[in-house]
Amino acid sequence: MPEDSGGDGRQQVGYRSPPKAHRFKKGRSGNPLGRPPKSQTRKPDRSTLGNAYIAEAHRKLRITEAGKVSQLKTIEIAVRRQGMAAVGGDLKAQREFVAGVRLAEHDECSRNDQLFDAALEYIALCEKIRDDHARQGLRAPEFEIDPDDILTDVWDRTVSLSARAQNRLNATSLALDHLRQQLTREVAALEKLLAANPNNRAIRRDLEFLRQMLRRLN
């Protein structure tokens, strides 16, 4: 801070030297009310909001149609009602429904094309591996999905599996369902043990491990 007065005794006023009447008093804050509080309104968490929408879209509800009770996902009910509104003559519903169908068909065609190309690449890779083993006099390896079980239609660019492969996949699916049920029972048992022994780290560690396995299977 510059000196308060010059050589002639007069007060110097200027940069970093305000008049004495406008200076802060010693020991007193220049902002007695303090910093204004931050807004308590929090921005929505996009990930949480997205998960909520997805969970709601896949939540199953009971509906009654023509006296028959069935369970459908929320998104399926919404699409069905939009379709019924379109049939009933609602022009906006008709435009949105047709646009939704076209988008779904385009996505399905894109997925089918990707699947078809991936299937051809997989078949070619398996044949190359078989040829390499045959040249070296080795036994051909067993593939998780036998390329001979992959049926491709060049004209429609579609892929399907043989009945033998379907039966194998169905058996695998049943085994996975059984494993999920077993893990679910073990998780429930460990949760009861942990509730009775909340400080037991071993139980907590085993429970978290089983939960991770169950999430991966689901």
Backbone as CSV, one residue per row, in Angstrom:
resi,resn,N_x,N_y,N_z,CA_x,CA_y,CA_z,C_x,C_y,C_z
1,MET,0.851,-1.185,0.000,0.000,0.000,0.000,0.886,1.234,0.000
2,PRO,0.660,2.204,-0.915,1.467,3.434,-0.927,1.233,4.243,0.325
3,GLU,2.094,5.189,0.545,1.952,6.054,1.713,0.666,6.859,1.618
4,ASP,0.085,7.196,2.813,-1.182,7.925,2.843,-1.035,9.373,2.394
5,SER,0.104,9.936,2.549,0.254,11.357,2.219,1.573,11.594,1.521
6,GLY,1.577,12.638,0.729,2.808,12.996,0.043,3.676,13.886,0.910
7,GLY,4.637,14.498,0.272,5.558,15.351,1.025,4.883,16.590,1.574
8,ASP,3.770,17.027,0.942,3.102,18.225,1.406,2.029,17.931,2.437
9,GLY,1.901,16.643,2.876,0.943,16.294,3.919,-0.448,15.989,3.416
10,ARG,-0.674,16.123,2.101,-1.995,15.823,1.566,-2.128,14.315,1.295
11,GLN,-3.395,13.799,1.417,-3.644,12.362,1.219,-3.517,12.003,-0.255
12,GLN,-2.766,10.938,-0.522,-2.612,10.459,-1.886,-3.722,9.446,-2.187
13,VAL,-4.518,9.682,-3.174,-5.608,8.783,-3.571,-5.341,8.319,-4.991
14,GLY,-5.445,7.018,-5.202,-5.194,6.472,-6.538,-5.226,4.946,-6.486
15,TYR,-4.464,4.353,-7.422,-4.427,2.880,-7.515,-3.911,2.277,-6.213
16,ARG,-4.659,1.331,-5.626,-4.327,0.633,-4.379,-4.246,1.600,-3.193
17,SER,-4.815,2.786,-3.328,-4.808,3.746,-2.226,-6.145,4.489,-2.204
18,PRO,-7.234,3.795,-1.762,-8.552,4.445,-1.732,-8.614,5.454,-0.595
19,PRO,-9.614,6.329,-0.622,-9.779,7.271,0.492,-9.982,6.543,1.803
20,LYS,-9.535,7.116,2.904,-9.644,6.463,4.213,-11.080,6.116,4.564
21,ALA,-12.021,6.950,4.144,-13.418,6.709,4.511,-13.975,5.450,3.876
22,HIS,-13.345,4.992,2.781,-13.858,3.825,2.047,-12.994,2.581,2.245
23,ARG,-12.039,2.639,3.156,-11.190,1.478,3.392,-11.851,0.530,4.391
24,PHE,-11.464,-0.764,4.304,-11.969,-1.752,5.262,-11.435,-1.453,6.649
25,LYS,-12.286,-1.616,7.657,-11.853,-1.429,9.032,-11.030,-2.620,9.489
26,LYS,-10.052,-2.385,10.326,-9.214,-3.467,10.849,-10.060,-4.421,11.680
27,GLY,-9.877,-5.748,11.428,-10.595,-6.749,12.201,-12.033,-6.962,11.760
28,ARG,-12.452,-6.351,10.680,-13.831,-6.496,10.204,-13.786,-6.970,8.750
29,SER,-14.609,-7.981,8.454,-14.614,-8.551,7.106,-15.208,-7.571,6.113
30,GLY,-14.666,-7.607,4.906,-15.219,-6.779,3.848,-16.505,-7.353,3.277
31,ASN,-16.796,-8.612,3.623,-18.029,-9.252,3.154,-18.727,-9.868,4.361
32,PRO,-19.415,-9.053,5.179,-19.982,-9.559,6.436,-21.002,-10.668,6.249
33,LEU,-21.673,-10.709,5.118,-22.677,-11.755,4.886,-22.054,-13.068,4.445
34,GLY,-20.774,-13.047,4.086,-20.099,-14.267,3.660,-20.451,-14.645,2.228
35,ARG,-19.833,-15.733,1.782,-20.065,-16.207,0.423,-21.479,-16.763,0.310
36,PRO,-22.199,-16.416,-0.753,-23.564,-16.953,-0.892,-23.533,-18.465,-1.040
37,PRO,-24.510,-19.152,-0.453,-24.518,-20.624,-0.532,-24.703,-21.098,-1.960
38,LYS,-24.095,-22.261,-2.251,-24.232,-22.845,-3.576,-25.644,-23.381,-3.757
39,SER,-26.050,-23.428,-4.998,-27.394,-23.935,-5.282,-27.481,-25.399,-4.872
40,GLN,-28.609,-25.752,-4.233,-28.807,-27.122,-3.797,-29.382,-28.007,-4.902
41,THR,-29.720,-27.372,-6.032,-30.281,-28.148,-7.135,-29.163,-28.900,-7.841
42,ARG,-29.236,-30.226,-7.804,-28.208,-31.044,-8.424,-28.635,-31.448,-9.824
43,LYS,-27.667,-31.449,-10.706,-27.952,-31.905,-12.053,-28.211,-33.414,-12.029
44,PRO,-29.168,-33.868,-12.818,-29.445,-35.300,-12.818,-28.261,-36.100,-13.338
45,ASP,-28.006,-37.207,-12.697,-26.940,-38.103,-13.122,-27.404,-38.840,-14.378
46,ARG,-26.703,-38.598,-15.486,-27.161,-39.186,-16.737,-27.167,-40.706,-16.694
47,SER,-26.135,-41.266,-16.082,-26.065,-42.718,-16.033,-27.209,-43.282,-15.198
48,THR,-27.500,-42.642,-14.059,-28.591,-43.109,-13.211,-29.927,-42.939,-13.919
49,LEU,-30.101,-41.807,-14.586,-31.339,-41.552,-15.300,-31.522,-42.550,-16.442
50,GLY,-30.434,-42.819,-17.154,-30.515,-43.794,-18.242,-30.854,-45.180,-17.737
51,ASN,-30.230,-45.579,-16.633,-30.535,-46.894,-16.051,-31.989,-46.981,-15.619
52,ALA,-32.504,-45.861,-15.093,-33.904,-45.848,-14.654,-34.846,-46.047,-15.840
53,TYR,-34.547,-45.378,-16.966,-35.372,-45.538,-18.158,-35.318,-46.981,-18.672
54,ILE,-34.110,-47.540,-18.703,-33.965,-48.912,-19.199,-34.698,-49.896,-18.296
55,ALA,-34.540,-49.707,-16.969,-35.219,-50.603,-16.025,-36.729,-50.511,-16.177
56,GLU,-37.238,-49.288,-16.343,-38.684,-49.108,-16.500,-39.170,-49.698,-17.814
57,ALA,-38.369,-49.555,-18.871,-38.761,-50.092,-20.176,-38.878,-51.607,-20.156
58,HIS,-38.059,-52.270,-19.325,-38.058,-53.736,-19.279,-38.878,-54.289,-18.107
59,ARG,-39.497,-53.410,-17.346,-40.339,-53.886,-16.230,-41.604,-54.529,-16.786
60,LYS,-41.939,-55.691,-16.265,-43.092,-56.427,-16.770,-44.354,-56.042,-16.003
61,LEU,-45.435,-55.879,-16.761,-46.732,-55.538,-16.190,-47.773,-56.525,-16.696
62,ARG,-48.797,-56.698,-15.893,-49.905,-57.563,-16.309,-50.952,-56.726,-17.031
63,ILE,-51.369,-57.209,-18.190,-52.437,-56.542,-18.920,-53.479,-57.582,-19.308
64,THR,-54.683,-57.112,-19.515,-55.785,-57.987,-19.912,-56.292,-57.549,-21.268
65,GLU,-56.271,-58.468,-22.215,-56.763,-58.206,-23.560,-57.684,-59.334,-23.975
66,ALA,-58.895,-58.958,-24.355,-59.903,-59.943,-24.784,-60.102,-61.023,-23.721
67,GLY,-60.047,-60.582,-22.454,-60.262,-61.512,-21.361,-59.081,-62.390,-21.026
68,LYS,-57.964,-62.184,-21.709,-56.766,-62.984,-21.469,-55.708,-62.134,-20.786
69,VAL,-55.163,-62.657,-19.667,-54.143,-61.946,-18.903,-52.766,-62.384,-19.384
70,SER,-51.903,-61.401,-19.637,-50.533,-61.706,-20.061,-49.582,-60.699,-19.446
71,GLN,-48.314,-61.055,-19.437,-47.276,-60.177,-18.915,-46.431,-59.654,-20.074
72,LEU,-46.317,-58.329,-20.129,-45.522,-57.698,-21.172,-44.625,-56.639,-20.551
73,LYS,-43.534,-56.351,-21.237,-42.654,-55.284,-20.788,-43.320,-53.935,-21.062
74,THR,-42.908,-52.938,-20.289,-43.484,-51.599,-20.441,-43.301,-51.081,-21.863
75,ILE,-42.128,-51.293,-22.444,-41.867,-50.806,-23.791,-42.750,-51.522,-24.806
76,GLU,-43.034,-52.800,-24.572,-43.908,-53.543,-25.478,-45.338,-53.020,-25.406
77,ILE,-45.780,-52.696,-24.179,-47.127,-52.144,-24.012,-47.229,-50.785,-24.703
78,ALA,-46.172,-49.967,-24.541,-46.182,-48.630,-25.161,-46.261,-48.742,-26.677
79,VAL,-45.471,-49.652,-27.257,-45.487,-49.825,-28.716,-46.839,-50.360,-29.170
80,ARG,-47.406,-51.292,-28.395,-48.705,-51.853,-28.772,-49.790,-50.782,-28.754
81,ARG,-49.781,-49.943,-27.738,-50.793,-48.885,-27.657,-50.606,-47.852,-28.767
82,GLN,-49.335,-47.587,-29.091,-49.090,-46.670,-30.204,-49.616,-47.264,-31.504
83,GLY,-49.418,-48.578,-31.686,-49.937,-49.246,-32.879,-51.450,-49.214,-32.936
84,MET,-52.102,-49.419,-31.797,-53.562,-49.381,-31.764,-54.072,-47.977,-32.062
85,ALA,-53.344,-46.951,-31.551,-53.738,-45.575,-31.845,-53.587,-45.290,-33.339
86,ALA,-52.519,-45.852,-33.952,-52.323,-45.662,-35.389,-53.439,-46.326,-36.179
87,VAL,-53.845,-47.515,-35.767,-54.945,-48.211,-36.437,-56.247,-47.436,-36.269
88,GLY,-56.380,-46.766,-35.113,-57.598,-46.007,-34.851,-57.698,-44.700,-35.607
89,GLY,-56.664,-44.335,-36.372,-56.742,-43.143,-37.193,-55.958,-41.956,-36.687
90,ASP,-55.195,-42.122,-35.604,-54.375,-41.020,-35.084,-53.200,-40.802,-36.043
91,LEU,-53.210,-39.659,-36.761,-52.191,-39.418,-37.785,-50.788,-39.323,-37.199
92,LYS,-50.650,-38.645,-36.041,-49.336,-38.535,-35.412,-48.818,-39.907,-35.005
93,ALA,-49.701,-40.728,-34.419,-49.304,-42.085,-34.030,-48.922,-42.908,-35.252
94,GLN,-49.631,-42.712,-36.366,-49.305,-43.444,-37.592,-47.914,-43.102,-38.088
95,ARG,-47.602,-41.792,-38.122,-46.276,-41.369,-38.600,-45.175,-41.925,-37.693
96,GLU,-45.371,-41.793,-36.374,-44.348,-42.258,-35.435,-44.205,-43.776,-35.479
97,PHE,-45.324,-44.473,-35.624,-45.268,-45.941,-35.642,-44.546,-46.436,-36.896
98,VAL,-44.875,-45.861,-38.044,-44.221,-46.278,-39.291,-42.729,-45.950,-39.247
99,ALA,-42.390,-44.766,-38.702,-40.982,-44.393,-38.588,-40.243,-45.365,-37.664
100,GLY,-40.886,-45.743,-36.565,-40.264,-46.694,-35.637,-40.042,-48.054,-36.274
101,VAL,-41.029,-48.521,-37.062,-40.897,-49.822,-37.738,-39.763,-49.778,-38.761
102,ARG,-39.684,-48.685,-39.519,-38.608,-48.574,-40.511,-37.241,-48.563,-39.851
103,LEU,-37.132,-47.839,-38.741,-35.851,-47.789,-38.029,-35.483,-49.166,-37.488
104,ALA,-36.470,-49.886,-36.934,-36.205,-51.225,-36.401,-35.795,-52.185,-37.507
105,GLU,-36.471,-52.098,-38.661,-36.113,-52.970,-39.780,-34.711,-52.670,-40.293
106,HIS,-34.365,-51.369,-40.329,-33.016,-50.991,-40.778,-31.963,-51.522,-39.820
107,ASP,-32.222,-51.392,-38.520,-31.271,-51.906,-37.529,-31.142,-53.421,-37.629
108,GLU,-32.274,-54.092,-37.842,-32.240,-55.555,-37.936,-31.448,-55.995,-39.164
109,CYS,-31.634,-55.291,-40.278,-30.877,-55.618,-41.491,-29.378,-55.404,-41.272
110,SER,-29.045,-54.318,-40.579,-27.630,-54.052,-40.303,-27.030,-55.147,-39.431
111,ARG,-27.787,-55.551,-38.396,-27.288,-56.639,-37.525,-27.155,-57.939,-38.300
112,ASN,-28.119,-58.225,-39.168,-28.051,-59.453,-39.960,-26.845,-59.439,-40.884
113,ASP,-26.573,-58.271,-41.497,-25.404,-58.175,-42.371,-24.110,-58.397,-41.591
114,GLN,-24.019,-57.789,-40.407,-22.826,-57.972,-39.578,-22.675,-59.429,-39.159
115,LEU,-23.793,-60.057,-38.778,-23.749,-61.463,-38.367,-23.353,-62.361,-39.538
116,PHE,-23.893,-62.076,-40.716,-23.574,-62.878,-41.896,-22.085,-62.779,-42.235
117,ASP,-21.549,-61.558,-42.241,-20.126,-61.375,-42.532,-19.244,-62.050,-41.476
118,ALA,-19.641,-61.922,-40.206,-18.865,-62.558,-39.129,-18.904,-64.073,-39.262
119,ALA,-20.057,-64.621,-39.649,-20.172,-66.071,-39.824,-19.261,-66.560,-40.943
120,LEU,-19.224,-65.842,-42.060,-18.342,-66.241,-43.171,-16.873,-66.185,-42.750
121,GLU,-16.500,-65.141,-42.012,-15.119,-65.029,-41.539,-14.785,-66.182,-40.582
122,TYR,-15.741,-66.534,-39.706,-15.502,-67.627,-38.754,-15.328,-68.959,-39.495
123,ILE,-16.181,-69.198,-40.488,-16.085,-70.446,-41.251,-14.749,-70.512,-41.985
124,ALA,-14.341,-69.411,-42.615,-13.069,-69.387,-43.339,-11.895,-69.601,-42.392
125,LEU,-11.947,-68.998,-41.202,-10.866,-69.169,-40.230,-10.776,-70.614,-39.762
126,CYS,-11.915,-71.236,-39.486,-11.913,-72.641,-39.043,-11.359,-73.561,-40.131
127,GLU,-11.726,-73.299,-41.374,-11.212,-74.127,-42.470,-9.701,-73.959,-42.618
128,LYS,-9.209,-72.747,-42.429,-7.768,-72.510,-42.506,-7.040,-73.269,-41.396
129,ILE,-7.599,-73.235,-40.191,-6.987,-73.945,-39.064,-6.971,-75.452,-39.328
130,ARG,-8.061,-75.974,-39.867,-8.117,-77.402,-40.200,-7.076,-77.772,-41.249
131,ASP,-6.941,-76.930,-42.284,-5.964,-77.210,-43.335,-4.539,-77.175,-42.766
132,ASP,-4.263,-76.210,-41.903,-2.920,-76.123,-41.300,-2.621,-77.370,-40.469
133,HIS,-3.586,-77.844,-39.711,-3.382,-79.062,-38.908,-3.195,-80.280,-39.808
134,ALA,-3.969,-80.331,-40.897,-3.868,-81.486,-41.801,-2.493,-81.532,-42.468
135,ARG,-1.952,-80.375,-42.889,-0.632,-80.342,-43.517,0.465,-80.786,-42.555
136,GLN,0.267,-80.502,-41.268,1.263,-80.879,-40.268,1.009,-82.270,-39.687
137,GLY,0.000,-82.957,-40.226,-0.308,-84.303,-39.740,-0.902,-84.310,-38.337
138,LEU,-1.539,-83.194,-37.950,-2.133,-83.103,-36.618,-3.636,-83.339,-36.685
139,ARG,-4.173,-83.716,-35.555,-5.621,-83.923,-35.464,-6.337,-82.568,-35.471
140,ALA,-7.429,-82.492,-36.227,-8.172,-81.232,-36.318,-8.759,-80.875,-34.954
141,PRO,-8.678,-79.614,-34.560,-9.209,-79.220,-33.253,-10.732,-79.224,-33.235
142,GLU,-11.283,-79.295,-32.021,-12.732,-79.209,-31.851,-13.102,-77.761,-31.541
143,PHE,-14.005,-77.231,-32.329,-14.423,-75.839,-32.156,-15.652,-75.770,-31.258
144,GLU,-15.761,-74.655,-30.548,-16.923,-74.454,-29.687,-18.206,-74.533,-30.502
145,ILE,-18.189,-73.897,-31.674,-19.291,-74.014,-32.636,-18.706,-74.575,-33.925
146,ASP,-19.105,-75.768,-34.263,-18.581,-76.412,-35.466,-19.016,-75.614,-36.694
147,PRO,-18.073,-75.231,-37.549,-18.454,-74.454,-38.736,-19.444,-75.183,-39.638
148,ASP,-19.439,-76.529,-39.589,-20.396,-77.285,-40.399,-21.828,-77.110,-39.896
149,ASP,-21.967,-76.630,-38.650,-23.305,-76.411,-38.091,-23.846,-75.014,-38.385
150,ILE,-23.032,-74.182,-39.021,-23.468,-72.824,-39.354,-24.030,-72.825,-40.771
151,LEU,-25.298,-72.523,-40.903,-25.987,-72.542,-42.189,-26.182,-71.107,-42.664
152,THR,-25.659,-70.802,-43.833,-25.757,-69.445,-44.375,-26.574,-69.443,-45.660
153,ASP,-27.383,-68.408,-45.832,-28.169,-68.214,-47.049,-27.612,-66.975,-47.758
154,VAL,-26.931,-67.187,-48.872,-26.258,-66.093,-49.566,-27.259,-65.094,-50.123
155,TRP,-28.400,-65.579,-50.584,-29.373,-64.687,-51.212,-30.019,-63.761,-50.182
156,ASP,-30.418,-64.314,-49.046,-31.061,-63.502,-48.004,-30.071,-62.937,-46.995
157,ARG,-28.796,-63.389,-47.083,-27.750,-62.974,-46.142,-28.197,-63.224,-44.690
158,THR,-28.671,-64.434,-44.463,-29.098,-64.821,-43.114,-28.261,-65.995,-42.636
159,VAL,-28.218,-66.143,-41.317,-27.428,-67.207,-40.680,-28.324,-67.967,-39.717
160,SER,-28.178,-69.273,-39.693,-28.905,-70.109,-38.745,-28.011,-71.267,-38.317
161,LEU,-28.448,-71.984,-37.311,-27.684,-73.118,-36.800,-28.438,-74.415,-37.070
162,SER,-27.666,-75.478,-37.233,-28.273,-76.788,-37.456,-28.996,-77.255,-36.197
163,ALA,-29.827,-78.266,-36.351,-30.579,-78.806,-35.210,-29.627,-79.344,-34.145
164,ARG,-28.520,-79.946,-34.562,-27.545,-80.470,-33.598,-26.955,-79.349,-32.744
165,ALA,-26.594,-78.228,-33.399,-26.043,-77.109,-32.658,-27.089,-76.483,-31.738
166,GLN,-28.338,-76.405,-32.215,-29.402,-75.861,-31.380,-29.602,-76.692,-30.125
167,ASN,-29.571,-78.012,-30.275,-29.730,-78.883,-29.104,-28.584,-78.685,-28.112
168,ARG,-27.368,-78.511,-28.655,-26.216,-78.288,-27.790,-26.352,-76.959,-27.042
169,LEU,-26.803,-75.927,-27.749,-26.984,-74.622,-27.110,-28.095,-74.667,-26.063
170,ASN,-29.149,-75.402,-26.364,-30.236,-75.524,-25.388,-29.748,-76.212,-24.122
171,ALA,-28.914,-77.236,-24.283,-28.367,-77.919,-23.109,-27.470,-76.984,-22.308
172,THR,-26.684,-76.179,-23.018,-25.822,-75.204,-22.328,-26.653,-74.173,-21.587
173,SER,-27.742,-73.737,-22.217,-28.613,-72.750,-21.578,-29.247,-73.309,-20.315
174,LEU,-29.662,-74.572,-20.365,-30.243,-75.200,-19.168,-29.211,-75.307,-18.055
175,ALA,-27.976,-75.640,-18.434,-26.910,-75.733,-17.424,-26.642,-74.368,-16.785
176,LEU,-26.667,-73.317,-17.608,-26.461,-71.968,-17.070,-27.606,-71.559,-16.144
177,ASP,-28.826,-71.915,-16.506,-29.972,-71.607,-15.644,-29.835,-72.301,-14.295
178,HIS,-29.397,-73.565,-14.334,-29.203,-74.307,-13.086,-28.122,-73.650,-12.236
179,LEU,-27.035,-73.199,-12.894,-25.951,-72.539,-12.166,-26.433,-71.221,-11.558
180,ARG,-27.235,-70.462,-12.287,-27.783,-69.206,-11.754,-28.635,-69.473,-10.512
181,GLN,-29.479,-70.476,-10.577,-30.330,-70.807,-9.429,-29.490,-71.207,-8.218
182,GLN,-28.440,-71.996,-8.467,-27.571,-72.426,-7.369,-26.855,-71.234,-6.747
183,LEU,-26.336,-70.340,-7.596,-25.647,-69.152,-7.074,-26.617,-68.247,-6.316
184,THR,-27.829,-68.127,-6.802,-28.831,-67.300,-6.122,-29.113,-67.839,-4.724
185,ARG,-29.216,-69.154,-4.602,-29.447,-69.755,-3.270,-28.245,-69.523,-2.352
186,GLU,-27.037,-69.656,-2.909,-25.843,-69.454,-2.082,-25.707,-67.989,-1.649
187,VAL,-26.053,-67.061,-2.536,-26.011,-65.638,-2.181,-26.988,-65.344,-1.058
188,ALA,-28.206,-65.906,-1.158,-29.215,-65.682,-0.113,-28.742,-66.238,1.231
189,ALA,-28.092,-67.417,1.199,-27.598,-68.011,2.450,-26.486,-67.162,3.057
190,LEU,-25.585,-66.660,2.214,-24.498,-65.820,2.730,-25.015,-64.480,3.247
191,GLU,-26.061,-63.952,2.618,-26.643,-62.696,3.100,-27.218,-62.870,4.500
192,LYS,-27.830,-64.016,4.768,-28.338,-64.288,6.115,-27.191,-64.409,7.121
193,LEU,-26.102,-65.091,6.709,-24.942,-65.221,7.594,-24.322,-63.859,7.887
194,LEU,-24.244,-63.028,6.844,-23.645,-61.706,7.026,-24.514,-60.832,7.925
195,ALA,-25.830,-60.980,7.816,-26.716,-60.207,8.691,-26.510,-60.593,10.149
196,ALA,-26.218,-61.880,10.379,-25.975,-62.331,11.750,-24.555,-62.035,12.213
197,ASN,-23.618,-61.891,11.249,-22.215,-61.589,11.578,-21.732,-60.444,10.702
198,PRO,-22.191,-59.223,10.956,-21.887,-58.100,10.062,-20.407,-57.741,9.983
199,ASN,-19.605,-58.136,10.934,-18.183,-57.787,10.947,-17.288,-58.880,10.375
200,ASN,-17.886,-59.928,9.857,-17.112,-61.043,9.311,-16.665,-60.704,7.893
201,ARG,-15.378,-60.416,7.722,-14.861,-60.002,6.418,-14.840,-61.145,5.415
202,ALA,-14.621,-62.359,5.893,-14.555,-63.509,4.981,-15.907,-63.739,4.319
203,ILE,-16.969,-63.651,5.117,-18.310,-63.832,4.554,-18.623,-62.722,3.563
204,ARG,-18.256,-61.490,3.925,-18.515,-60.360,3.036,-17.756,-60.519,1.714
205,ARG,-16.493,-60.995,1.806,-15.694,-61.181,0.595,-16.293,-62.272,-0.295
206,ASP,-16.682,-63.394,0.311,-17.279,-64.478,-0.471,-18.606,-64.054,-1.090
207,LEU,-19.381,-63.272,-0.354,-20.671,-62.810,-0.871,-20.479,-61.902,-2.078
208,GLU,-19.519,-60.999,-2.008,-19.265,-60.100,-3.131,-18.775,-60.875,-4.356
209,PHE,-17.961,-61.902,-4.134,-17.476,-62.726,-5.243,-18.633,-63.446,-5.939
210,LEU,-19.539,-64.034,-5.146,-20.678,-64.732,-5.734,-21.613,-63.763,-6.453
211,ARG,-21.770,-62.571,-5.916,-22.615,-61.572,-6.584,-22.039,-61.179,-7.934
212,GLN,-20.713,-61.040,-8.002,-20.072,-60.710,-9.274,-20.287,-61.825,-10.307
213,MET,-20.160,-63.078,-9.876,-20.379,-64.200,-10.764,-21.827,-64.214,-11.272
214,LEU,-22.752,-63.931,-10.374,-24.166,-63.931,-10.750,-24.468,-62.813,-11.740
215,ARG,-23.848,-61.639,-11.539,-24.058,-60.532,-12.473,-23.514,-60.882,-13.864
216,ARG,-22.390,-61.555,-13.908,-21.831,-61.937,-15.206,-22.711,-62.938,-15.933
217,LEU,-23.311,-63.849,-15.190,-24.182,-64.857,-15.807,-25.497,-64.255,-16.289
218,ASN,-25.903,-63.163,-15.619,-27.162,-62.528,-16.019,-26.951,-61.581,-17.181
